[in-house]
Every structure is written in structure tokens, then in C-alpha cells.
Amino acid sequence: MKISLKIGDKAPDIVAIDQDGKALKLADYKGKKVILFFYPKANTPGCTAEACNLSENYSLLIEKGFAIIGVSADDIKKQKSFSEKFNFPYPLIPDTDKKVVKDYGVWGVKSMYGREYEGIYRTTYIISENGKIEKIFEKVKTKDHTAQILSEY
């Protein structure tokens, strides 16, 4: 599966729980731009760099009107420990049933060292205040993702 959503499409609804077991709905973010970032695996170097970069620039992003939500297929325990270890100020969704990653088209066959496996394509969606997809980053600069996002805004 490859991303089939396009700029201008209505963002698929999200009804999930976060790393603390709190209900999270995309609809609750109406009126804010949402940085919805999908990452392959908690506590791995690239994912940590990306999540920390967004966290370190959280105040700036909030000031610019953004909210941030992270998603991976890790379980709630892994998401919670990842969040606590780095003190992330935003929610992480443990998408173990892969509903959200599939709705957003970021789950599919990947390959590393000649071996194929299924996983999450590192992708970030910017969702507008009215719930439409405004921007899609498929080539995420993990160490400098905030600057990459803000260069478009």
C-alpha cells in the first residue's frame, strides 16, 4: 500500500487512545493545524530524532497554531515509556490494530538489507483547521523536521 490521500482530501477521522489511555479524536483538533506524524518504531534512532526535534520546538509550533500527534504501531506500554523517557508534550497513538496507519496509507511492504517486511512509511501530514490535508511530507528530515515543516508555512 502506498499513500493514496492527496492534498485537499478530507483527513480520515481518528478515534483512538493515547499513551496515557486518554481518548483522542481528530475532530477535537478542529480550528488548529495538526502535525500528524507517523513513525516506524518507538525508541529507534530515526524515530527518536524526529520526535525529539518536534518536542524541542513544541513552543514554537504551538505559537504558530499547530497541534502535534504521533502515531506508530507500538503498543501502549512502549508508547508510554517512549513519551516518558523523552518527556514529549504531545500525545502518541499506539495503533496496534493498524487502523490509523492503514487509513492514512502509510502501512506497507518495506525492505532493508534485501529483506522485505511490513511496516510504517515515515510520513507527516499537515491537516488544516477544517480537517483537510494541507501538506504531505514523505521524505522526512528526522533531525530537522520542524524546520522542514515551517519552511512551508
Short mmCIF file of the C-alpha atoms (twelve columns), coordinates in Angstrom:
data_MODEL
# 
_entry.id   MODEL 
# 
loop_
_atom_site.group_PDB 
_atom_site.id 
_atom_site.type_symbol 
_atom_site.label_atom_id 
_atom_site.label_alt_id 
_atom_site.label_comp_id 
_atom_site.label_asym_id 
_atom_site.label_seq_id 
_atom_site.Cartn_x 
_atom_site.Cartn_y 
_atom_site.Cartn_z 
_atom_site.pdbx_PDB_model_num 
ATOM 1   C CA . MET A 1   0.000   0.000  0.000  1 
ATOM 2   C CA . LYS A 2   1.247   3.455  -0.860 1 
ATOM 3   C CA . ILE A 3   -0.202  6.773  0.125  1 
ATOM 4   C CA . SER A 4   -3.419  7.401  -1.769 1 
ATOM 5   C CA . LEU A 5   -4.519  10.519 0.087  1 
ATOM 6   C CA . LYS A 6   -3.893  13.806 -1.651 1 
ATOM 7   C CA . ILE A 7   -3.668  17.453 -0.673 1 
ATOM 8   C CA . GLY A 8   -7.209  18.776 -0.383 1 
ATOM 9   C CA . ASP A 9   -8.708  15.436 0.717  1 
ATOM 10  C CA . LYS A 10  -10.621 15.274 3.968  1 
ATOM 11  C CA . ALA A 11  -8.318  13.728 6.582  1 
ATOM 12  C CA . PRO A 12  -9.585  10.324 7.736  1 
ATOM 13  C CA . ASP A 13  -11.122 10.571 11.174 1 
ATOM 14  C CA . ILE A 14  -9.109  9.270  14.089 1 
ATOM 15  C CA . VAL A 15  -10.750 7.837  17.182 1 
ATOM 16  C CA . ALA A 16  -8.081  6.297  19.389 1 
ATOM 17  C CA . ILE A 17  -6.479  6.342  22.793 1 
ATOM 18  C CA . ASP A 18  -3.131  7.936  23.532 1 
ATOM 19  C CA . GLN A 19  -0.161  6.599  25.504 1 
ATOM 20  C CA . ASP A 20  -1.918  7.517  28.777 1 
ATOM 21  C CA . GLY A 21  -5.169  5.751  27.851 1 
ATOM 22  C CA . LYS A 22  -6.984  9.052  27.167 1 
ATOM 23  C CA . ALA A 23  -9.493  9.247  24.322 1 
ATOM 24  C CA . LEU A 24  -8.208  11.167 21.312 1 
ATOM 25  C CA . LYS A 25  -10.266 12.261 18.322 1 
ATOM 26  C CA . LEU A 26  -9.012  14.228 15.359 1 
ATOM 27  C CA . ALA A 27  -12.323 16.131 15.449 1 
ATOM 28  C CA . ASP A 28  -11.268 17.612 18.817 1 
ATOM 29  C CA . TYR A 29  -8.490  19.500 16.994 1 
ATOM 30  C CA . LYS A 30  -10.839 21.435 14.680 1 
ATOM 31  C CA . GLY A 31  -9.626  25.027 14.450 1 
ATOM 32  C CA . LYS A 32  -5.948  24.048 14.735 1 
ATOM 33  C CA . LYS A 33  -3.445  22.843 12.192 1 
ATOM 34  C CA . VAL A 34  -2.349  19.323 13.123 1 
ATOM 35  C CA . ILE A 35  1.084   17.841 12.540 1 
ATOM 36  C CA . LEU A 36  0.224   14.135 12.308 1 
ATOM 37  C CA . PHE A 37  3.488   12.251 12.153 1 
ATOM 38  C CA . PHE A 38  3.774   8.524  11.537 1 
ATOM 39  C CA . TYR A 39  6.973   6.842  12.682 1 
ATOM 40  C CA . PRO A 40  8.062   3.199  12.303 1 
ATOM 41  C CA . LYS A 41  9.133   2.293  15.844 1 
ATOM 42  C CA . ALA A 42  9.472   3.980  19.233 1 
ATOM 43  C CA . ASN A 43  12.966  4.333  20.700 1 
ATOM 44  C CA . THR A 44  14.817  3.752  17.427 1 
ATOM 45  C CA . PRO A 45  17.402  6.357  16.326 1 
ATOM 46  C CA . GLY A 46  15.472  7.989  13.456 1 
ATOM 47  C CA . CYS A 47  12.149  7.990  15.272 1 
ATOM 48  C CA . THR A 48  13.723  9.378  18.426 1 
ATOM 49  C CA . ALA A 49  15.463  12.153 16.443 1 
ATOM 50  C CA . GLU A 50  12.195  13.090 14.721 1 
ATOM 51  C CA . ALA A 51  10.023  13.009 17.866 1 
ATOM 52  C CA . CYS A 52  12.643  14.920 19.897 1 
ATOM 53  C CA . ASN A 53  13.032  17.567 17.182 1 
ATOM 54  C CA . LEU A 54  9.272   18.224 17.280 1 
ATOM 55  C CA . SER A 55  9.325   18.200 21.083 1 
ATOM 56  C CA . GLU A 56  12.266  20.626 21.319 1 
ATOM 57  C CA . ASN A 57  10.382  23.037 19.047 1 
ATOM 58  C CA . TYR A 58  6.979   22.448 20.635 1 
ATOM 59  C CA . SER A 59  6.505   26.021 21.933 1 
ATOM 60  C CA . LEU A 60  7.332   27.493 18.536 1 
ATOM 61  C CA . LEU A 61  4.964   25.097 16.757 1 
ATOM 62  C CA . ILE A 62  2.139   25.789 19.230 1 
ATOM 63  C CA . GLU A 63  2.768   29.526 18.767 1 
ATOM 64  C CA . LYS A 64  2.341   29.023 15.006 1 
ATOM 65  C CA . GLY A 65  -1.049  27.363 15.621 1 
ATOM 66  C CA . PHE A 66  -0.055  23.708 15.304 1 
ATOM 67  C CA . ALA A 67  -1.021  20.739 17.457 1 
ATOM 68  C CA . ILE A 68  1.104   17.568 17.251 1 
ATOM 69  C CA . ILE A 69  0.085   13.891 17.294 1 
ATOM 70  C CA . GLY A 70  2.497   10.970 16.804 1 
ATOM 71  C CA . VAL A 71  1.414   7.521  15.584 1 
ATOM 72  C CA . SER A 72  3.145   4.152  15.401 1 
ATOM 73  C CA . ALA A 73  2.024   0.538  15.681 1 
ATOM 74  C CA . ASP A 74  3.831   0.124  19.021 1 
ATOM 75  C CA . ASP A 75  1.709   -0.970 21.977 1 
ATOM 76  C CA . ILE A 76  0.549   1.417  24.696 1 
ATOM 77  C CA . LYS A 77  3.329   0.372  27.090 1 
ATOM 78  C CA . LYS A 78  6.063   1.154  24.504 1 
ATOM 79  C CA . GLN A 79  4.430   4.449  23.573 1 
ATOM 80  C CA . LYS A 80  4.125   5.456  27.227 1 
ATOM 81  C CA . SER A 81  7.760   4.633  28.008 1 
ATOM 82  C CA . PHE A 82  8.922   6.446  24.828 1 
ATOM 83  C CA . SER A 83  6.891   9.504  25.809 1 
ATOM 84  C CA . GLU A 84  8.075   9.480  29.432 1 
ATOM 85  C CA . LYS A 85  11.731  8.848  28.551 1 
ATOM 86  C CA . PHE A 86  11.857  11.982 26.381 1 
ATOM 87  C CA . ASN A 87  9.079   13.935 28.139 1 
ATOM 88  C CA . PHE A 88  7.067   14.537 24.954 1 
ATOM 89  C CA . PRO A 89  4.460   17.290 25.408 1 
ATOM 90  C CA . TYR A 90  2.117   15.801 22.785 1 
ATOM 91  C CA . PRO A 91  0.104   12.569 22.529 1 
ATOM 92  C CA . LEU A 92  1.312   9.348  20.893 1 
ATOM 93  C CA . ILE A 93  -1.203  6.870  19.482 1 
ATOM 94  C CA . PRO A 94  -0.494  3.155  19.962 1 
ATOM 95  C CA . ASP A 95  -2.067  1.940  16.700 1 
ATOM 96  C CA . THR A 96  -1.670  -1.787 17.345 1 
ATOM 97  C CA . ASP A 97  -4.634  -2.729 15.142 1 
ATOM 98  C CA . LYS A 98  -3.083  -0.552 12.386 1 
ATOM 99  C CA . LYS A 99  -6.392  1.165  11.603 1 
ATOM 100 C CA . VAL A 100 -4.960  4.700  11.559 1 
ATOM 101 C CA . VAL A 101 -1.806  3.803  9.607  1 
ATOM 102 C CA . LYS A 102 -3.898  1.962  7.009  1 
ATOM 103 C CA . ASP A 103 -6.492  4.774  6.797  1 
ATOM 104 C CA . TYR A 104 -3.635  7.170  6.038  1 
ATOM 105 C CA . GLY A 105 -1.939  4.780  3.593  1 
ATOM 106 C CA . VAL A 106 1.370   4.624  5.460  1 
ATOM 107 C CA . TRP A 107 1.478   0.857  6.099  1 
ATOM 108 C CA . GLY A 108 3.035   -1.468 3.551  1 
ATOM 109 C CA . VAL A 109 5.956   -3.526 2.335  1 
ATOM 110 C CA . LYS A 110 9.375   -2.096 3.065  1 
ATOM 111 C CA . SER A 111 12.789  -3.576 2.514  1 
ATOM 112 C CA . MET A 112 16.054  -3.402 4.401  1 
ATOM 113 C CA . TYR A 113 19.237  -5.276 3.560  1 
ATOM 114 C CA . GLY A 114 17.363  -7.164 0.858  1 
ATOM 115 C CA . ARG A 115 14.725  -8.426 3.294  1 
ATOM 116 C CA . GLU A 116 11.092  -7.440 2.801  1 
ATOM 117 C CA . TYR A 117 8.775   -6.819 5.731  1 
ATOM 118 C CA . GLU A 118 5.649   -4.819 6.517  1 
ATOM 119 C CA . GLY A 119 5.924   -1.555 8.377  1 
ATOM 120 C CA . ILE A 120 5.113   2.132  8.580  1 
ATOM 121 C CA . TYR A 121 6.368   4.562  5.964  1 
ATOM 122 C CA . ARG A 122 7.731   7.560  7.870  1 
ATOM 123 C CA . THR A 123 5.283   10.251 6.760  1 
ATOM 124 C CA . THR A 124 3.910   13.504 8.147  1 
ATOM 125 C CA . TYR A 125 0.549   15.000 7.254  1 
ATOM 126 C CA . ILE A 126 -0.356  18.602 7.978  1 
ATOM 127 C CA . ILE A 127 -4.094  18.785 8.493  1 
ATOM 128 C CA . SER A 128 -5.771  22.180 8.167  1 
ATOM 129 C CA . GLU A 129 -8.036  23.820 10.717 1 
ATOM 130 C CA . ASN A 130 -11.053 22.483 8.823  1 
ATOM 131 C CA . GLY A 131 -9.828  18.871 8.625  1 
ATOM 132 C CA . LYS A 132 -8.384  18.802 5.113  1 
ATOM 133 C CA . ILE A 133 -4.939  17.503 4.190  1 
ATOM 134 C CA . GLU A 134 -2.830  20.565 3.521  1 
ATOM 135 C CA . LYS A 135 0.663   19.098 3.099  1 
ATOM 136 C CA . ILE A 136 2.268   15.638 2.976  1 
ATOM 137 C CA . PHE A 137 5.915   15.019 3.828  1 
ATOM 138 C CA . GLU A 138 7.063   11.639 2.513  1 
ATOM 139 C CA . LYS A 139 10.786  12.399 2.793  1 
ATOM 140 C CA . VAL A 140 11.024  13.401 6.438  1 
ATOM 141 C CA . LYS A 141 14.231  15.015 7.687  1 
ATOM 142 C CA . THR A 142 14.254  13.367 11.117 1 
ATOM 143 C CA . LYS A 143 16.842  15.651 12.737 1 
ATOM 144 C CA . ASP A 144 15.344  18.832 11.311 1 
ATOM 145 C CA . HIS A 145 11.660  18.102 10.817 1 
ATOM 146 C CA . THR A 146 10.401  21.314 12.446 1 
ATOM 147 C CA . ALA A 147 12.412  23.483 10.027 1 
ATOM 148 C CA . GLN A 148 11.194  21.289 7.158  1 
ATOM 149 C CA . ILE A 149 7.567   21.891 8.203  1 
ATOM 150 C CA . LEU A 150 7.984   25.601 8.924  1 
ATOM 151 C CA . SER A 151 9.709   26.178 5.563  1 
ATOM 152 C CA . GLU A 152 6.237   25.579 4.054  1 
ATOM 153 C CA . TYR A 153 4.418   27.921 6.473  1 
# 
